[in-house]
């Protein structure tokens, strides 16, 4: 046991030598802009800001560290920059095995000209960046055949080597780590927003098809080939403008996922919507639209988790200028929380995505510390 612990300690020291590891349970926000240079649709730098957040009123956030994503190529790593006009880009997710953060960005060095979203993928690849628990960045996955003349938005991964990405065109794409090309997995809807892996299934959000529920499942399991059908979640609306979402199992009497939170930016009905599963499907029970926020309806990026049986939500609002936190204790009922702003973007900055920090699990599980 002593030898095993020593080996684990030495390995941790070696892995952590160049940066501070993320702390389990902390929240990570993708930020665009350094706060000095004016944001540009031709490209601005991206940063991962790690926060220690107390979600209980009065909620608060403490900035722990900021990690810069590459702005120039280095070895096999490509640049990973963002567009100032890309308010729908950068929807962070964490891999199913909890080891990595994954995001999409543009593979062009800072200083280029012309709007990034209008570039061809062959000239400016759409990059999938992977970041592990110690902040090590892998941006070798640079796709030339996805989201060309469009915006990459979101990517999901099960293990950090397989990726499912979506954007404003070309549908759901599958790629592997280090690849330059991808496989289209759906043609029913090609303009997609968020993709997540939920209990072994691929879920997406969209706002373009008037016959398919706007939070939907693609195919069965985790497909890697073929033209897979897209089926809306049972009774989910075919209207609205959803982006980020999260499902939880909160109701003891109903096995499986029974509560769904959706971040919707509709002008009148937008906010963080709460749906509860019944025998008839998913039904809206309430929308959180605090009047204290100047532009709550522009809620897009969203992350939720359960802490001791209670749902805690994190969302970006006001055109991605504010990070807000809310705690919902009303299981199965209309949400009872009020969101509180805990972080605000400053001049020449904006927020793009929010998710829980990656965790160190490999060596622990390998040595039997479960």
Beta strands, then each sheet from edge to edge (+ up, - down):
strand 1: 27-32
strand 2: 46-54
strand 3: 60-68
strand 4: 93-94
strand 5: 100-106
strand 6: 126-132
strand 7: 137-143
strand 8: 152-157
strand 9: 162-167
strand 10: 173-176
strand 11: 183-184
strand 12: 192-198
strand 13: 201-206
strand 14: 215-218
strand 15: 230-232
strand 16: 242-248
strand 17: 259-264
strand 18: 271-278
strand 19: 281-288
strand 20: 302-307
strand 21: 310-317
strand 22: 322-328
strand 23: 340-344
strand 24: 350-356
sheet 1: 3+ 2- 1+ 24-
sheet 2: 4+ 5- 6+ 7-
sheet 3: 8+ 9- 10+ 11-
sheet 4: 12+ 13- 14+ 15-
sheet 5: 16+ 17- 18+ 19-
sheet 6: 20+ 21- 22+ 23-
end
